[in-house]
Amino acid sequence: MTTNQAQRELLRKKRLEEKRRKNLTVIIITIGAILLISLAAILPNLLKGRATLSGGEGFTLGNPDAPITVVNFSSFACGWCENFAKTTEPNFIRDYVETGHVFYRYLTLAGQDEASQNLAKAAYCAAEQNRFFEYKPDLYTAASVQGGASINNLIRLADSAGLEIDSFETCLLGDNGFQNALEQDRRFAQSVGVTGTPSFLVNDQLVSASELTALLDELLDK
């Protein structure tokens, strides 16, 4: 190889090396930009942390000082939620809540349609009388039939369930802060990662209905 050829080869290698460095710089800058954009998206949630629950008066069962707290995120329009309420919840309450192991909180998640809003508000009105759990089966039944979530039918069902009907009707037809509580609970559900119903927050672990009892047994065995 002549001297000129050697110089050209050396120059070619230098150009290739400079090109590689430029490409690497572009890649690093691109990755950095992606990371910054991702951080900007999640940082508000990280700083905000977990939202808080509404008071929950009337929606709880058991000892507030129990070692385990279970929050049931549910919806009256959810067939799986109704199935849990009818087939699993009675044994769950008997075996874990009534024995003092679990403090149980039912949390209503509702859609924006009129029927869902009526059902959720009726639940809050029953909870005001501490009769939610007695009234809850009627709410699932009402959700499954056409016209079942009408104001008149919900009042009729409340009367049949033994609620103090004048107070219930006043609550159902009035503005008692229901929307604020419903929105607060919705934000709490979102903040803990709820994406469907029923879901259960067992202390700090979010599980499905099929995982609930296994996790409870594991925690109680520790």
C-alpha positions as CSV (number, residue, x, y, z in Angstrom):
1,M,0.0,0.0,0.0
2,T,1.3,3.4,-1.0
3,T,1.6,6.3,1.3
4,N,-1.4,8.1,-0.3
5,Q,-3.5,4.9,0.0
6,A,-2.6,4.6,3.7
7,Q,-3.5,8.2,4.4
8,R,-6.8,7.8,2.6
9,E,-7.6,4.6,4.7
10,L,-6.7,6.4,7.9
11,L,-8.9,9.3,7.0
12,R,-11.8,6.9,6.1
13,K,-11.5,5.2,9.5
14,K,-11.5,8.6,11.3
15,R,-14.7,9.6,9.4
16,L,-16.4,6.3,10.4
17,E,-15.4,6.8,14.0
18,E,-16.8,10.3,14.0
19,K,-20.0,9.0,12.5
20,R,-20.4,6.3,15.1
21,R,-19.8,8.9,17.9
22,K,-22.5,11.2,16.4
23,N,-25.0,8.3,16.1
24,L,-24.3,7.3,19.7
25,T,-24.8,10.9,20.8
26,V,-28.1,11.0,19.0
27,I,-29.2,7.7,20.6
28,I,-28.3,8.9,24.1
29,I,-30.1,12.2,23.6
30,T,-33.2,10.4,22.3
31,I,-33.3,8.0,25.3
32,G,-32.8,10.9,27.7
33,A,-35.7,12.7,26.1
34,I,-38.0,9.6,26.3
35,L,-37.1,9.2,30.0
36,L,-37.8,12.9,30.7
37,I,-41.2,12.7,29.0
38,S,-42.1,9.5,30.9
39,L,-41.0,11.0,34.2
40,A,-43.1,14.1,33.5
41,A,-46.1,11.8,32.9
42,I,-45.8,9.8,36.1
43,L,-44.3,12.4,38.5
44,P,-47.6,14.1,39.4
45,N,-49.0,10.7,40.5
46,L,-45.8,9.9,42.4
47,L,-45.9,13.2,44.2
48,K,-49.7,13.0,44.8
49,G,-49.5,9.5,46.3
50,R,-52.6,7.6,47.4
51,A,-55.8,9.4,47.6
52,T,-57.9,9.1,50.7
53,L,-61.2,7.3,51.3
54,S,-64.4,9.0,52.3
55,G,-65.6,8.5,55.8
56,G,-67.3,5.2,55.0
57,E,-69.8,5.3,57.9
58,G,-72.4,2.6,57.4
59,F,-70.3,0.7,54.8
60,T,-68.1,-1.2,57.3
61,L,-68.3,-4.4,59.3
62,G,-66.0,-5.7,62.0
63,N,-63.4,-4.4,64.4
64,P,-61.5,-1.2,63.1
65,D,-58.5,-2.4,65.1
66,A,-58.4,-5.8,63.3
67,P,-54.9,-6.8,61.9
68,I,-56.2,-6.8,58.3
69,T,-58.4,-4.3,56.5
70,V,-60.2,-5.4,53.3
71,V,-61.7,-2.8,51.0
72,N,-64.1,-4.2,48.4
73,F,-64.3,-2.1,45.3
74,S,-67.6,-3.0,43.7
75,S,-70.4,-1.9,41.4
76,F,-74.1,-2.8,41.5
77,A,-74.0,-3.2,37.7
78,C,-71.3,-5.8,37.9
79,G,-72.4,-9.4,37.6
80,W,-69.2,-10.7,39.2
81,C,-69.7,-8.4,42.1
82,E,-73.2,-9.7,42.6
83,N,-71.9,-13.3,42.4
84,F,-69.3,-12.5,45.1
85,A,-72.0,-10.9,47.3
86,K,-74.3,-13.9,47.1
87,T,-71.9,-16.8,47.1
88,T,-68.6,-15.8,48.8
89,E,-69.2,-12.8,51.0
90,P,-71.4,-14.5,53.6
91,N,-68.7,-17.1,54.4
92,F,-66.0,-14.4,54.2
93,I,-67.8,-12.3,56.8
94,R,-68.4,-15.3,59.0
95,D,-64.8,-16.7,58.8
96,Y,-62.8,-13.5,58.8
97,V,-64.9,-10.5,59.9
98,E,-67.0,-11.9,62.7
99,T,-63.9,-13.7,64.1
100,G,-62.1,-10.3,64.5
101,H,-59.4,-10.9,61.9
102,V,-60.7,-8.5,59.2
103,F,-62.2,-5.0,59.2
104,Y,-64.3,-4.9,56.1
105,R,-65.2,-1.8,54.0
106,Y,-67.5,-1.9,50.9
107,L,-66.7,0.9,48.4
108,T,-69.2,1.7,45.7
109,L,-68.0,2.6,42.2
110,A,-70.7,4.0,39.9
111,G,-71.0,5.0,36.3
112,Q,-72.3,8.3,35.1
113,D,-75.6,7.0,33.9
114,E,-78.8,7.8,35.8
115,A,-79.4,4.2,37.0
116,S,-75.9,3.8,38.4
117,Q,-76.1,7.1,40.1
118,N,-79.5,6.3,41.7
119,L,-78.2,2.9,42.9
120,A,-75.1,4.5,44.4
121,K,-77.0,7.2,46.1
122,A,-79.5,4.7,47.5
123,A,-76.5,2.8,49.0
124,Y,-75.3,6.0,50.7
125,C,-78.7,6.7,52.0
126,A,-79.0,3.2,53.5
127,A,-75.6,3.6,55.0
128,E,-76.7,6.8,56.7
129,Q,-79.1,4.5,58.7
130,N,-76.4,1.9,59.1
131,R,-78.6,-0.5,57.1
132,F,-76.5,-0.8,53.9
133,F,-75.7,-4.5,54.2
134,E,-79.3,-5.3,54.8
135,Y,-80.3,-3.3,51.7
136,K,-77.4,-4.3,49.4
137,P,-79.1,-7.5,48.0
138,D,-82.0,-5.3,46.8
139,L,-79.7,-3.0,45.0
140,Y,-78.1,-5.8,43.0
141,T,-81.6,-7.1,42.2
142,A,-82.7,-3.6,41.1
143,A,-79.7,-3.2,38.9
144,S,-80.5,-6.4,37.0
145,V,-84.1,-5.5,35.9
146,Q,-85.3,-2.7,33.5
147,G,-86.5,0.2,35.5
148,G,-85.3,-1.3,38.8
149,A,-83.1,1.7,39.6
150,S,-85.9,4.2,39.4
151,I,-86.4,6.4,42.4
152,N,-89.8,5.0,43.2
153,N,-88.6,1.4,43.1
154,L,-85.6,2.1,45.3
155,I,-87.9,3.7,47.8
156,R,-90.2,0.7,47.7
157,L,-87.4,-1.7,48.2
158,A,-86.0,0.4,51.1
159,D,-89.4,0.3,52.7
160,S,-89.6,-3.5,52.3
161,A,-86.1,-3.9,53.8
162,G,-87.2,-2.1,56.9
163,L,-85.4,1.3,56.5
164,E,-86.9,4.4,58.0
165,I,-88.6,5.4,54.8
166,D,-89.1,9.2,55.4
167,S,-85.4,9.7,56.2
168,F,-84.4,7.5,53.2
169,E,-86.7,9.4,50.8
170,T,-85.4,12.8,52.0
171,C,-81.8,11.6,51.5
172,L,-82.5,10.1,48.1
173,L,-84.2,13.2,46.8
174,G,-81.9,15.7,48.4
175,D,-78.3,16.8,48.1
176,N,-76.3,15.4,51.0
177,G,-72.7,15.5,49.8
178,F,-73.1,12.1,48.1
179,Q,-71.3,13.2,44.9
180,N,-68.3,14.4,46.9
181,A,-68.0,11.1,48.7
182,L,-68.5,9.1,45.5
183,E,-65.8,11.1,43.7
184,Q,-63.4,10.8,46.6
185,D,-63.8,7.0,46.6
186,R,-63.4,6.9,42.8
187,R,-60.1,8.8,43.1
188,F,-59.0,6.4,45.9
189,A,-59.7,3.4,43.7
190,Q,-57.8,4.9,40.9
191,S,-54.8,5.8,43.1
192,V,-54.4,2.2,44.3
193,G,-54.6,0.7,40.8
194,V,-58.2,-0.6,40.5
195,T,-59.0,-1.3,36.9
196,G,-62.1,-3.6,37.3
197,T,-64.7,-4.8,39.8
198,P,-64.7,-6.6,42.1
199,S,-61.2,-5.8,43.4
200,F,-60.0,-6.1,46.9
201,L,-57.4,-4.0,48.7
202,V,-56.0,-6.3,51.5
203,N,-54.0,-3.9,53.6
204,D,-51.7,-2.7,50.8
205,Q,-52.2,-5.5,48.3
206,L,-54.7,-5.4,45.5
207,V,-56.2,-8.8,44.5
208,S,-59.1,-10.3,42.7
209,A,-62.0,-12.2,44.3
210,S,-60.3,-15.6,43.5
211,E,-57.1,-14.5,45.3
212,L,-58.8,-13.0,48.4
213,T,-59.1,-15.9,50.8
214,A,-55.7,-17.4,49.9
215,L,-54.0,-14.1,50.7
216,L,-56.0,-13.7,54.0
217,D,-54.9,-17.2,55.1
218,E,-51.3,-16.4,54.2
219,L,-51.3,-13.2,56.2
220,L,-53.0,-14.8,59.2
221,D,-50.5,-17.6,59.2
222,K,-47.6,-15.2,59.6
